[in-house]
Amino acid sequence: MSADEHDEGYRGPATLVVAGEELAVEVLLDARTEPFDGRLRWSGRVRTNHRLTELLGARGGTAEVRTPGHAATGTLSEPDPWDRFRLAGVGAPPFPLDGPPPPETD
């Protein structure tokens, strides 16, 4: 069984809450269980959003990510040359999974 068979994802509208401000964005996110530690990790990209760039500049930060019916806190990287931010988190992702999430391990 390949790792891709366990990947789950979300592509679509989301709201980022950064520095107390809500920003409407488009995201592409994936989630998978990391085989080394057994934790569910999710990551992806936020499409270019000029207000997000104004708020964060060339540095990253923390954001709450909301999609319909789901929310999670993640870390934003500094922007790439095309003004897109990477977004990553650990634990339940900000989108629905096909099945129940795996148990968290310490």
matplotlib code that plots the C-alpha trace (Angstrom):
import matplotlib.pyplot as plt

x = [0.0, 1.5, 1.6, -0.6, -3.5, -3.7, -3.5, -6.5, -7.0, -9.0, -9.0, -11.2, -12.2, -11.0, -10.8, -7.4, -7.5, -4.1, -3.4, -7.1, -8.1, -10.2, -9.0, -10.9, -8.4, -8.1, -6.1, -4.8, -4.2, -3.2, -3.2, -1.4, -0.2, 3.6, 5.0, 7.9, 5.8, 2.2, 0.9, -1.5, 0.2, -1.4, 0.1, -0.3, -0.4, -2.4, -2.9, -1.6, -3.5, -2.2, -3.6, -1.9, 1.4, 0.7, 0.1, 3.0, 5.5, 8.5, 8.0, 5.7, 3.3, 0.5, -3.1, -6.4, -7.6, -11.4, -13.2, -16.9, -17.5, -13.8, -11.0, -7.4, -4.3, -1.3, 2.0, 2.6, 6.0, 7.6, 6.2, 7.7, 8.8, 5.2, 3.8, 2.2, 2.5, 3.0, 0.7, 1.3, -0.1, -0.3, -3.4, -6.9, -6.9, -9.2, -11.1, -13.1, -11.3, -12.8, -12.6, -11.9, -8.6, -5.9, -5.3, -2.7, 0.5, 2.9]
y = [0.0, 3.3, 6.5, 8.2, 5.9, 7.5, 11.2, 13.3, 16.9, 20.0, 22.6, 25.6, 28.7, 29.3, 32.0, 32.8, 34.7, 36.6, 39.3, 39.4, 40.0, 37.6, 37.1, 35.2, 33.0, 30.0, 27.0, 23.7, 21.4, 17.7, 15.6, 12.3, 10.3, 10.6, 7.1, 8.2, 9.5, 8.4, 12.0, 13.5, 16.3, 18.7, 21.2, 23.1, 26.5, 29.7, 31.4, 34.9, 37.3, 40.9, 41.7, 38.6, 39.9, 43.3, 41.8, 39.4, 41.0, 38.7, 36.7, 33.9, 33.7, 31.7, 31.7, 30.0, 28.3, 27.9, 25.9, 25.1, 23.3, 22.9, 25.0, 24.5, 26.6, 26.4, 28.0, 30.2, 30.3, 33.4, 34.0, 32.3, 34.4, 34.3, 35.7, 32.4, 31.2, 27.6, 26.5, 23.6, 22.1, 19.0, 17.2, 17.5, 19.5, 22.4, 20.2, 16.9, 13.6, 10.5, 8.5, 9.1, 10.7, 8.5, 8.7, 11.3, 9.9, 11.7]
z = [0.0, -1.0, 1.2, -1.4, -0.6, 2.9, 1.7, 2.2, 1.1, 0.6, -2.2, -1.9, 0.1, 3.6, 6.1, 7.8, 11.0, 11.3, 13.8, 14.6, 11.0, 8.9, 5.4, 2.6, 0.8, -1.4, -0.1, -1.3, 1.7, 2.3, 5.4, 6.2, 9.1, 9.5, 9.8, 12.0, 14.9, 14.0, 14.2, 11.7, 9.8, 7.3, 5.0, 1.8, 0.2, 0.5, -2.9, -3.3, -1.0, -0.9, 2.5, 4.0, 2.5, 4.0, 7.4, 7.5, 5.1, 4.5, 7.7, 8.6, 11.5, 13.1, 11.7, 12.5, 9.3, 8.9, 6.2, 6.3, 9.6, 10.5, 12.0, 13.1, 14.0, 11.7, 10.9, 7.9, 6.3, 4.7, 1.2, -1.8, -4.9, -6.1, -2.9, -1.7, 1.8, 3.0, 5.8, 8.1, 11.3, 13.4, 14.6, 13.3, 10.0, 9.1, 6.7, 6.9, 6.7, 5.0, 8.3, 11.9, 12.6, 14.0, 17.7, 18.8, 20.2, 22.5]

ax = plt.figure().add_subplot(projection="3d")
ax.plot(x, y, z, "-o")
ax.set_aspect("equal")
plt.show()
